[in-house]
Amino acid sequence: MWEISLSWQVISFLYALAVGASLALFYDFFRSIRKEKKCNAVAVFFQDVFFWLVATFITFILLIARCNGEIRGYVLIGEVFG
């Protein structure tokens, strides 16, 4: 098992904050499209599915890059706060 230092955890948390903020901006982009084009319920459903697939993939990449694929609570909390 590899050891993880406090500075590594703080940097990972800051990356998670940045990723969370980026995902929030990405979701706001979809919301602006919905308001502009008046999408029906089916289109909204597929947009939400697409967003969650992208968010899951980006979170997975973050966990692989910063935590060797281990799910860390501070990373998920950082994304939520971001």
C-alpha positions in Angstrom: 0.0 0.0 0.0 1.3 3.4 -0.9 1.3 6.3 1.5 -0.3 9.6 0.8 0.9 12.9 2.4 -1.2 15.7 3.6 0.1 18.0 0.9 -1.0 15.5 -1.8 -4.4 15.4 -0.2 -4.8 19.2 -0.2 -3.7 19.4 -3.8 -6.2 16.7 -4.7 -8.9 18.5 -2.9 -8.1 21.7 -4.8 -8.2 19.8 -8.1 -11.6 18.4 -7.1 -12.8 21.9 -6.3 -11.7 23.0 -9.8 -13.3 20.0 -11.4 -16.6 20.6 -9.5 -16.7 24.2 -10.6 -16.0 23.2 -14.2 -18.8 20.7 -14.1 -21.1 23.3 -12.7 -20.3 25.6 -15.6 -20.8 22.8 -18.0 -24.2 22.1 -16.6 -25.2 25.8 -16.8 -24.3 25.6 -20.5 -26.9 22.9 -20.9 -29.5 24.8 -18.9 -29.0 27.9 -21.1 -29.6 25.7 -24.2 -32.8 24.4 -22.6 -34.1 27.8 -21.9 -33.2 29.1 -25.3 -34.6 26.3 -27.4 -37.5 25.1 -25.2 -36.5 21.5 -25.3 -39.1 18.8 -24.6 -38.9 16.2 -21.8 -37.1 13.6 -23.9 -34.4 16.0 -25.0 -33.9 17.1 -21.4 -33.6 13.5 -20.3 -30.9 12.8 -22.9 -29.0 16.0 -22.1 -29.0 15.0 -18.4 -27.8 11.5 -19.2 -25.0 13.0 -21.4 -24.0 15.4 -18.6 -23.8 12.6 -16.0 -21.8 10.4 -18.3 -19.3 13.2 -18.9 -19.2 14.0 -15.1 -18.7 10.4 -14.2 -15.9 10.1 -16.8 -14.1 13.2 -15.6 -14.4 12.1 -11.9 -13.0 8.7 -12.9 -10.0 10.4 -14.6 -9.5 12.6 -11.6 -9.5 9.6 -9.2 -7.1 7.7 -11.5 -4.7 10.6 -11.8 -4.7 11.7 -8.2 -5.6 8.7 -6.1 -4.6 5.7 -8.2 -8.2 4.9 -8.7 -9.2 4.8 -5.0 -12.3 6.6 -4.1 -11.4 9.2 -1.5 -14.1 11.1 0.4 -12.3 14.5 0.3 -12.2 14.3 -3.5 -15.9 13.7 -3.8 -16.6 16.4 -1.2 -14.3 18.8 -3.1 -16.3 18.2 -6.3 -19.6 18.8 -4.5 -18.3 22.1 -3.0 -16.8 23.1 -6.4 
